[in-house]
Structures are given as C-alpha cells and as structure tokens.
Amino acid sequence: MTAPAGEDVLIRFEGVVKAFGEKRVLNGLDLDVHRGETVVVMGPSGTGKSTLLRHVIGLLRPDAGRVLVDGNDMATIRPRELRALRERMGYVFQDAALLAWMNVADNLALPLRETTDLSEREIERRVQEKLMLVHVPGSDERFPSELSGGMRKRVGLARALITDPEIVLYDEPTAGLDPEIAMSINLLMRELRERTGTTAMVVTHDIGTARTVADRIAFLEAGRVHFQAPPDEFFTSDDPRLVRFLGHQGSRA
Amino acid sequence: MIRATLDLCRDVGFQLELLGQVGLRLRSAFHRRGLIADQFFQSGLKVFHVVLFVGLFVGMIVALQTGIELSRFGQEDQIGTIVSLSMCREMGPFITAIILAATVGSALAAELGTMAVNEELTALEVMSIDKVNLLVMPRVLGLAVMCPVLAIVCDTIGILGGALISESQLGVDTTMYFDTVVEALAPVGNLLGLPKDIYTGLFKALVFGTVIGTISCAEGLRARGGAVGVGECTRRAVRNSIIATIIANYFLTWAFFG
C-alpha cells in the first residue's frame, strides 16, 4: 500500500506511537527526512532513537501513526515489497553485527551472493571497491574477531554500502570508540555522503558525529521530536532542555 | 498451568513451522552443499569417537546385564540375539540421539543464540537474506543425515562390545555369538527387503536427528538477553530435544512393533 509522502520527502514519520509493554517509547512522533539529506537523531537514552530506525527498515511496526519510506507504508507493506525496499537500504549496526564465522570478504559478499545474480568476479570487484572506500583494504581474509573496534565499524559500513543503497541508517556508529577513531568514522560518513549522495539517518549520542555529518539534527524527548534545526542553530539554541542535554559542549559550535 | 500449556503450544507451533520451512528449502540443498558438508563434519566426525566409546560400553553393559540372567537359565548362547536387537532397535539410535543432543544440538543452539543476541540474525533480515535457508536448513539436514550414520556405528560397535563380554565373561564362543546376531537380524520387513530391525532403527535415528536439529535451531533463533539468554536457550534446547526424542521413540516403536 502506498501513500504520497511529499515529492522530496523520502522518509516520513506521522504521529508514530510505539510501546513495549507498559512503556511508551514513541509518543506521536513526527519527522521528515528529505532525499539526499542526513538527519542526526539525538536524545537521552530510552527516548526511542534506535526504535525509530527499526521502523524505517521494517523490523518494527508502529502501534499507531504511519512510517512512510518512499511512499510505502511500513505497517502494511507486503513481504515481497519490503524485501525490495530493504535492498535499497543499508543498516549500520552499533556493534557491526558481522557474521563471526565468515571472513571480511565473505561478510561483504553475502548480500550480493544471496540477493543478486552477479558473477563472482563482479562481487569480488565490488567487495574490493567498498573496502577501499572505507579505508580497510587488504583485510579480506581476516575474521571479525581479528579486527579492532574501529575496523569492525568500517567493515560494517562497507557491508551496508555493498548494494549501493539509497538510504543508509546508522545506529550509534561511533559508540565505544576512542575520540580519534570516532572522528575518523565521522569523516568517513561525511565523505561517503559527499561521494554517493545517499539519504541518511544517524542515531547517536556523539556530539562530534552530529557536528560533522548532520544537515539537520532532531532532538528526541519523551518519544517526540522536541527540537530540530541545522547544526549551527542547534548548537547555539537557548532551549533549556537542549542546553541541559548538551552541557558545555553546545556552546562550542 | 494454562499459561504453561499455551507456551508449550506456541513453542511446538514454532518448531513445526520451522521444520516446514526447512522442508520447503530442501530443493536448494545442492546450492548449499558447502555448508551442508561442513555440518556433516560438525555433526558426524567431531562426535564419532564419542559414539564409538559410548556404543562399545553400552553393548558391553547390555551383554553383561542380560548375560548374567540368561546364564541362570542356561540360555547364555542367546546373548547375541538380545544384544543385537537391543542395539539396532533401541540403544543405538537412542544413545546416538542423546549424544548428538548434548554435543551438537547444544552447540547449534549456542551458536545461533549468540548470533541472535549479537544482532547477526537481525542483520541478515535487514539484508533480505533468508536465515532459514542459510543457517537452519544445512544444520537440520546435517543432523538428520548423520544421526542414522552414527547409529550404524553405534549398533556395530555395541554388538562387538557384546561379543567381547560374551567371550571373556560369559564363556560364549564368538562364532556362536555372531551366528545368533545374524539370525536375529535376518528377518526382512516390507522395505526393499531390508532387515526390519535395522531399517526401523535407522528411521528412528533419522527422525531423532531431525527433531534435535529443529528444536536446537528454534531455541537458538529465539534467544534474547545476552550471555544469560544464550545459556538459557542452550539448556532448553538439550532438555527439549531429549524429551521430544523419548516421546518420538515411543510412538515410532508403537508404530513399527505395536
């Protein structure tokens, strides 16, 4: 089932409500993500940031309201259409979620082998291309357990990009990394957006990530978008809740 | 009580649905031959020595226990009949199934459970990759095929263990022992002229392997909550596999011999 979502709006949340048991995580959330835009979602823990991403890729369905991705209502989309839509998206997991029993090359090649008819030669070419893109060439034969945290994130990012998705969803892409590695991931995300022009949603607690990659930052509070603005405006806002969340880091924008 | 019954129905329903999905994906078995071959190794060769060891001692125990009683009636020359029928009909398939549930089944559940809690299964889902085809079908097929193969090994080594005890402790000549073994296993059934006691045992083993594979994978797929969740799903996999194997054993025995 499809519905109009505005010409350049690729992802739209309309009054989305989601509860887990007694806890209402999303509470009438509205948010638009435009084609080619990178929207960073910030907010305190437990405000439903990751839940938001999982609605976009169809892992969760809203209890009320609608999530539209390129006009497709994710609550009523048919399995075949959902598969086709997911092939247009990449999802970067917080801990990369690489398959531990496969080496890096096989991890990257897996989506292509399973969902396309590409030749092994073409798959190999794409794997090498993406490993170059995320700056981890020559790690094809290594297993995830042999990689550092930063390299695992990069490989996870390369896997998300292997099908050349239109939409990339990042779930805490720099969580658990030291500031230097985190900044290298941030710069990589920005570089990828500039080179590929993908639409992206980034869930993060990392202010550095928001400053580096965002076109717009949405701040979630109590399951709704409390405030949203471009980075400059966001980090200089005098909204009391935002000031409390950002602490002294907000004033450095 | 009502809740426990509903939970049980839900669990069994999920396992049956998973088994059905595995059945539908068997046509892609050739495409998955590499993964299936690996499962043959995991489910077969890695536990081969355990089956040999346990099978030998089970055969020796059956021979000793029954031989002592038979010798009181001067019937110890029938020991080969009892050991061979016990091993082929019951002990071989059942002991093999228990070994596989405890070793391979637990490992399967822990492996898939770890993948579940590490979001690897979610990653497969968002990449539109069929996890049943990639992960479950090869594992269930591996166990379903290797359980009968290992049961043959267990039957054979158990009968040899019985021979050892018959000769050394019951004074039954080895030639006579094996004559009674062949005589006991000779009667053919309705299937391709094969000895009934052998093919029914192998069929049981096939069912046991399928049951253990399905239950272990089902428990692994539904693991939640970190290391504790993986431990819990492994415990449930072994427990439920053994219970389901015993229940299946009863109904298969009833169907074949009742």
Interface residues (C-beta under 8 A of the other chain):
Chain A: I57 L59 R83 R86 E87 M89 Y91 F93 Q94 D95 A97 L98 L99 A100 L110 P111 E114 T115
Chain B: T114 M115 N118 E119 E120 T122 A123 E125 V126 M127 S128 I129 D130 L134
